[in-house]
Amino acid sequence: MRSKVSSALLALVLAATSVGLAQPGAALTKPAQPASQTIKVCFASGKSSLSAVARQQLATQLEMLQKAAKVAVIGYARVGKTTAASKTLSSKRAKAVANYLSASGLVARLVVTGAGAPKTGAASSTADRVELKFVPTGGLLWSQDFNGPAGAALTNRYFTELTGDGTADLGLTQFGTGEIEQNTPDAVTLDGSGNMRISTSLTGGIWHSGRVWTAQKVAYRYGSIEIRTKLPSGDFNWPALWFLGDNYRPPNGTFGTKGWPEAGELDFVESLSGNTQVRSTLHGLDPKTGSAWLGGAGVSALAPLPLVDSGFHVWRMDWKPDSIAFYLDGIWYATFTFNGSNVVLRQSSGEEQNFMSSGSWPFNQPIFLIINNAVPKRSFAPEGSSSQLLIDYIHYSAFEGFGEVAVRG
């Protein structure tokens, strides 16, 4: 767990303010388009391997590069005896840098354009180099870092705690999934170590857990959402970090305009199959058939996490019009795109899926966040069994000039 001191919090507040953090009651706020940046990595004359100095230079830039949507890698070399030889050397240099960055988790973001135009001149810093061109994220728009004393409740400015099984709050018995837990406000607290904690337990034969959301308080549209979390242990857990369309209308009609799945559901991080695999899934409504996508199962990608409860991991979602990409610990594993009629899913495994959505894509509109740990029906465990879902932080930033947030609380 990283240190969280007051100076770090001040830095976050300043960063958020600099890009226009939305104030209560404000409309969605969009940041300015960030400028493109270039990093130059120098090579010794005639060499194509990375020097120790070049490796150190790249290492110091990794954090910034990992937040970029795309990194173009362009190699250059002085003109030697032949232009072809210079182009070959340029290409080798670009591949050397690309291989280093790929090993650091930037595989999906690299665009290796091969050799740039051969350059003349004696100075190696001018001709013998590789350029990395990228657009950084535009800055923090909204964040929660969950600092505070153990047992403290979340701020009700941003979060609402749901209670019971969904019947009273939403008119949705067992939240529409058959899950069997009773949600209570005291199950969602700070743990005193910089985390939000959802405690799940079996007491007196009844499962208790927690569920919070930002509905009618905070909404997001496009941008980059990053959450560091530790998923719980035990096959009775069904943890999820997910979103519904900001226009979602529950069965009791207390707010919103569209029901599920027409409003859209985006499952960012959801552990399924007895808490053994994490998937990212999109749900929508086919306007021609009136049916939920794939019978309610949605279009789904498997995250490359063999052990669900293997400690803290950073999950990131980069979202722009007609495209949502997912990353685990900085490594890309899936992208969903909409081409006007179909939803196309491309995964790091090489698998591709083309789903006919009849022109439906409910993900170009604002969404709100939900965090919960459900207990599936037919879950069995000894009396007193318990688990914890921990959320270290939620950071929402601009991405490629996109990113809007409304704070209404």
N, C-alpha and C positions, 0 to 999 in steps of 0.2 A: 504494500500500500504506500502510495507516494505521500509525501508531507503536504499538509494543507494548512498553511499559515495565513494570517491576515493580509500580508503583503501580496500573496498569490491571489486572494480574493479581490483585493483592490485592482490588481492587474486585469482580472476578468471583467470587472465592472467597467473599467476604462475602455477595454477592448470592445465590449458590447455597446457602450455609449458612442464610440467613434464610428460605428456603422449604423447607428440609428435604432437602438433597442426600442421596441414599441412600448408605449406607455399604456396604462389601463384605459380601456375604452377606445383605443386607437384602431384605425384600419390597418390592414396588412402593410408592412413597411418593407420596401425593397432597397437593397444596397446598390451603390454604384458599381459598374463593371470594373473589376480589377485589371491592372495593366499587365501585359505579358512581361516575363522576366527571362534573362539568359544567364546561364552559368558556363564559364569557359574552363575546360580541363586541358592543361597543357601536356604535350608529349615531347620527349627528346627526339632530336632529328633522326629520322629513319626508323624509329621504334614504334611498335604497335601494342606493347604491353603496358599495363598501368604501373606507374612508379609508386613507391610508398607515399610520396607527397600527394599524388593524385588520388590515391585511395583515402587518405586522410581528408582531403578536400571534399570528396563525395560523402564521406561518413558524416561530416559536419552539416551537410545539406539534406540528409535523408529525411528528417522530420518534415521539412518544408516540401520536399518532392513527393512524399507520401500523401500530402494533402492536395496535390495538384490533380486535376482531372485527367490530364494527358501530358506526357513528356516526350517531346521530339528529340531524337538523338541524331546529330549530324556530324559526320567526320570530315576533317580537312587535312590536307598535307601540301607542302611546297611542291611546285612542279620540279620533277627530277629530269631524268633523261627522256622519259616519255610521260605523256599525260595519263595513259592507261595505268602505269605503275603508281602514279600518285593517287589515282582513284582507288586502286586496290588497297593501298596503305590507308587511305581515308576510311574505307569500308571496314578494315580490320580494327581500326581504332574505335569506330562507332560500335562494333560488336563487342569489343572488350569492355567498354563502359556499360553497354546494355546488359551483358552477362553479369557484371557486378551488381547492377541495380535489380536485375531479375532475382538474384540470390537474396536480395534484401526485401522482396515482397512487392515489387513494382511491375510484375509481369504484364498485367492487363493494361497498364497505363503507358507502356512504351510504344513509341512509333519510330522505328529505326528506318530512317529515310535513305540510308546508305551514304555514299560519298557526296559531300557537298562540292561545289565548284572548286577545283584546285586553285590554291592561292600561291602567288609569287612573293618573294621577299626573303630576307636573311633571318629575321627574328622569328624564333620558334613560337613565341607567344602570339604571333600574328597568323602564322601559317600552320604550324603543327599543333593541332588542338581538336577537341570535340566540343561542340556546343550543345547544351541542354536548354531547350526553349519550352516554357510552360506558363500557364496562368495559375497563380496561387489562389487558394480560397480567399473570399473577400472579407473574412473576419467573423467573429462571434456575434450572433444575433440574440441568443437566449441560452441560458445554462442553469443547471442545478447541480451543486456539488455536495449537498447533504451533510454539511457540517453542523454540529450541534451536540448537546448532551445526549447520552444514551436514554432511550425511552421517550424522547421528545416527538411530538407529532409533526407531520409535514405542514408547510405553509398552505393555508386554505386559499391564498390568493391565486395559486396555480392549480391545485389539486383538489378534487372531491373524492371522498372515500365512500364507496358503495357498500351497502349493508345487505345482510340476508342472502337470499338465493336469486335476487333479481326481480322477484314478484312485486314487492312494494315499490321499489325504485323505478322500475322500467315496464312492469307488466309482462315480464319475460321470465317465466318460471325456470329455475335452474339455468338461467342465462341462455336458454335455447339449445344447450348442448347436452343436457343430462348430467352435468357435473353435480357433485353432492355436497360440496362444502358450504358452510355458513360464513359469510364475510363479516368481520367485525372491525371497527376503527382501531382498536388497540393492537391489532395484528400488523399494522403498518406504522413503523416508528423509525427513528434514527438509531444507529447502533453505537454511537459515540466514537466511532473510528472513521467517520467520513462516508458512511454508507446509509442508504435507505434499506430497511430490512422488512421483508414480508415473512412473517412466521406462520407456519402451517403445522397444525397439531391435531391429534386424535384424543379427545377428552370426553369421558362419559359416553363413548360410542358415537360421538358427533365430531365430524371434521370441521375445524375452524381455519380460516385463512383470511387474506386481504386482497382488495382490489381498489385501485385508484385510477382516475382519469382526469384529463384536462378539458373535457367537454364544456363549452360555453365560457371557458376561461383563457385557454391558450390554443391557437390554431397555427398551423404551419403550411406553407406552400412552396414546394421545391426546396433546393438547398441540400446541405449535407448534415445528416443526423448521426451522431456517434454516441454510443452507450457502452460503458464498461461495466460488466456484470459478472457475477458468479452464480451459476445456476444451481439449484438444490440437488441433493442426493436422495435416491429412493424412487421406486417405480410408481408410487402413489402421487407423484408430482406431475403437474401439467403447466409449467410456467410459460408465460408469453409476454412479449413486448410488441404491441401491435397498435394499429390505427384504424379509425373509422372516418368516413367522410364527414366534414364539419356540418353537413346538412342532414346527417343521420337523424331519423325519427324513430324512437322506440315504440313498441306496441301500445303503450298507454298514451302516446301522442303528446307528451309534456313539452317537447321541443322538436325542432327540425322539420324537414319537408319530405324526405325520402326514406323509405324503409330499407332493410337489409334484403338482398345484397346490392340493390340499385345504388345506394350511397357509396358503395365501395368499401372493401375491407383489405387492409394491407398488413399481413402478418410478418413483421420484421424478424423476430426471433421467437420461434415456437418449438418447444421440445415435445415430441410425440412418441408413439409406440412404447409406452411405459417408460418415458423419460430416457430414451436411448438414442434418439436422433433429433437434430435440429433442422427445421425447414423454414424457408421464406416463401410465402404464398400470397397470391393475389386472388381476390374474389370479386366478381361482378355479376351483372345480370345481362343475359342475352335478350335484346329488345324484340327479336323476331319470335322466339319461343316463349319468352316470359320466364325462363328457367335460369337458375344459378349456374355459373360456369362449372362444367364437368360434374353436374349433379350436386353441387355444393362443396366438392372437394377443392375446387380452385386450381389454378396453374401454379405448380410448386417446384421449388429447387431445394436440393439437399445440401446442407452446409458441411464442409469437410472437418467435422469435429468428432473424432472417434469416441472420446469420453466426454459426455455432456457435463459432468460435474468435476472437470479436471482443473478447476481454479478460475481465476479472473481472466476474461477475454474481452477484447474490444471489437464491437460490432459497428459497422458503418454502412449507411445507406446514402448514396449519391443520387439525387433526384432532380431531373429537369424535364421539360415538356416531352411527353411520349417516351420517356426512358427512366428506368430505375435500376441501379447497379448495387450489388451487395458485396461487402468485404468482411473477412474475419481476420483480425490481427494484421490488418494492412494488406491482406492477400485477397484478390478478387475471386469470387466463386460463381456469380450469376448476374446476368443482365436481362431484364424484361424490357422489350420495346414494342411500341404500337405503330403499325404502318398504315393506319387509316381504316383497316378492316379486320386485321388479325393481331393477336398478341404473340410475339416471337420470344421464346426463352432460349438463351444461350448459356451453357454452363462450362466451368473450367474442366470438367470431365470430358468435354468434347461433345456431349449430348446436346441436341437442339430439338425444340418442340415448337410447332406452329399451330396455334389454337385459333379456331374461327370464332371470333367474338361478335360477329355481325356489326362491326363498327363501334362496339362499346369499349370505353376506356375511362373509368371514373376517377382517374388519378392525375388530372390536370386541375384539380380543385383543392382547397384547403382541407386538412385532416387534423384530427386531435389524437392524443396519445393515451393508451391504456396500458397499465402494468398490473399483472395479477399472477397468482399461482393457484390454479384450479386443482380439484381432486376429481379424477374421472370416476364415473359410475363403475361399480364392481371392483373398487379398490379395496384391498385387504392388507391390514398391517396390525401389529400388536397395539393394545391400548397404551397411550403415552408416546407413540411414534411422533416424530417432529422433523421439520426441515426449515431451511432458511433460503430465501432468494435475496441476494444482495445486489444493489445498484450503487456503484461508486460515483458515477457522474452521467449527466446527459448534456451534451454540447450540440447546439444547433448553429450551423455556420452557413454563410453564403457559399455557393458553388457555381463556378463559371458565370458569375454575374446574376445567378438566380438565387432566390431565397427571400421569403416574406414571412413575417410573424405578426400575429395580433395577440396582444395581452389584454384581456377584457376584465380580469378579476379585480 
